[in-house]
Amino acid sequence: MLKKYFFAAFLFLGIFSMHSQGNLPYHSERPLHFGFFIGVNTMDFGVTLSNPDLDVAEVSSLTPGFTAGIIGHLRLSRYLGLRFSPSINFTERTLSYRFADNPSALVRENVFSIPLMLPVHFIYSAERLHNFRPYLLAGGGAAFDFGRDLERNILLRPFDYFVEVGVGTDIFFPFFKFSPELRFAIGFNNMLTPSSERETGTFDPKFGNALTGLTTRMITLAFNFQ
């Protein structure tokens, strides 16, 4: 009878200890795990004008886009991880022009993009508090645009490279980990294809001639599942 009491007490303490650690107590100790994410994005341009005293252009409208991707996470230490998270993104921006020959008229040009983004992030996580673990991320990568349209007045280059920072929180549920995450990316490549370099397509060159540079900025709200 005494042995049964000891066994029951040991079993109770084991179950209590497991629940005191929260859901998925050993999830963060796995060396490698995978997942996926979906989210929304907003993409902007950094605009450089050819001659601000003549033609003026600016981003006047940002349309929310859709993001989806997969996650591969490698544990480096208790607090540090390395993550590769390729994603496909659907985005749209609107440039508004006022040309010198008719400054009272506002002309809008929509710019579509479907970039495949290939970022690598370092993840620094805080100490886990029951079922929550906040973290910071920083990294960068490359992007390839599959949404180029030769018939549009603004043609973007197919390749970009960027840095990205963000913040998120791991929330542990009984069968999976859910992580809302906010990221901000800045591109460094001049994405504008000058009108002088375009040999095909039907376009009005004045839209490209009014600019000397377009750089990418992007905010993403992602919902990760692992």
N, C-alpha and C positions, 0 to 999 in steps of 0.2 A: 504493500500500500504506500509506503514511504517513497519507494522508487517511482510510483505512478505520480505522486504529488510533485516530486522533483522534475519529472519529465513534463508534466503539464505546465509547471512554472517556467521551465526553460523554453518551451514552445511559445508560451504567452509573451515572454520577454523578446524572443526572436521576432514574432509578428509585430509587436509594439515598436521595436527598433526599426523594422523595415518601413512601417508607416510613418515613423517620425522623420524619416529622410525624405518623405514625399513620394511622388510618382516617379517611376523609372529611375531608381536611385543610382544605377550603374551606367546610365546612358552616356554620360560625359566621359567615362573611362574607356569607352570603345575606341580603338585606334583609328578606325575608318567607318564612316557611315554616309549614307546617301539620302537624297530627298528631292523635292521639287518645290517650285514656288510660282505663284501668280501675283499680279499686282497691276497698279496703274502708274503711268508716268506722265511727266510734262517736260517737253523739250523746248529749249530756247536757243537763240543765236546771239553771239557777240558780233555786232555789225561794225565794219570799218568802211567808211564812205570814200569814194574817189575824190569828190570835191564837195564838201559840205555846204559851200556857198551857192552851189547850183542845185544839184539833185539831192533830195533827202529821203532816207529810207530807215525804217525801224520795225521791230517786231511789234505788231499791234494786237495779235490774238494768239493764245496758246490753247490748243485743243487737247484734252486728256486722251492719252493713248493706253494701250494694253501691253502688258509684259508677261511672258511665261518662260520658265527655264528649269534647269535641273541643277542639283547640288551634289558635289563630292567634297567631303570634309575630312581632313587629316589632322589627328590630334598630335601636337608637338610637345606639349607639356600640360600641366594642370590648368594653366590659365591661357595658353596660347595655342591657336590652331591655324591651319592653312586651308583655304577654301577655293575651289574652282567652280564657278557658277555661270556657264554659258546661257544666254537668253536671246529670244527673238522679241523685237519691240516694234510696235506699230505707232507711228507718231505723225503729227501734222503741226505746222506753224504757218502764220500768215504775216507776210511783209507788206507794209503800207508805204507807198511812194508818193512824193510830190516832186514832179519834174519841173525844171526851170522854164520850159516852154509853156507850161500851164500850171502855175503853183496853186491855184485854187481847187484843182481837181485832185482827189485822193484815189489812187489806183492800188488795188490789193492783188497780191500774188500769193497763192497757197503753195507751200513746199511740203511734200510728203517724203517720209523716210521709213524704211523697214530695216533697221540695223541689226545684224547679228553681233552681239557683244560678248567678248571672251575675257572676262576679268578674273584676276587672281587676288584674293584678299587675305591679309593677316587678321585674325580675329583675337582680340584680347578680352577675355571674360572675367567678370568679377566673381567673388565667392558666391556660391549658390545659397539662396535663402528659401528654404522649403521648396516650393515649385517654381521659383523665379530666379533667373540669372541674367542680368543685363550685360551687354558687351559693346565694344567699339570695334569698328573695322576700318581698314585702310589698305589701299592697293591700287591697281591699275590694269590696263590691258589694251586690247585692240578691238576695233569694230569694222564690220564690212556691211555696206549698205546695198540691199537687194531691191530698193524701191526707186532707183534712178529712172527717170523718164526723159528721153531725148527730145520730146516734143514740148517740154515745159520751158518757160523763160529763164528759170533758175535751175541749173544742173549742178548737183553736188558731186564731189569726188567720191570714189567708192571706198576709200580707206581712211580711218581715223585712229588715233591713239589717245588715251585719256588716263587721268588719275581719278580715284573715287574714295570718298570717306563716308562714314555713316554710323548709325547707332541702332541698336535693337535690343530685344529682351526675349530670352528663351522662357517659354511657359510649358511646364511638363504636365502632360495628361497621362492617364493610365496606360495608353497604348501608342502614343506618339508625342513628339515635341512640336509645338507651334511657336513661331517666332515672327512677330511683326517687326518690320525693319524699314528705316528711312535712310536713303542714300542720295548723295549729291556728287555728280560727275562733271568734270571739266575736260573738254577736248582741246588738243594743242595743234592739230593740223588745220590749215586753211582749206575748208571744204568747198569753197567756190571754184567752179570751173569757169575761167574767163571766156567771154564770148569769142575772143580771137582764137581759142583753142578748140572751139566746137566746129566740126566739119559737117555734121549731119543733123537732121531735125528741123522742124519749123518753129522758129522762136523769134522774139523781138530782142535784139542785142542791147537795147537801152537799159533793160532791167539788170543785166550783168555788168554793163559798163559803169553804172552808178555806184558799184561796189568794188572794193579791192580785197575784202576778206569776210568770211563767215566762219566763226568757231562755235562749237557745240557746247551747250550746257544742258544738263538733264537732272531732274529730281524724280526719284522712284520710291514709291511706297509698295513694299513687297510683303507677301505673307508666305513664310517658309513652313514647310511640313517635312519633318524628318523622323 
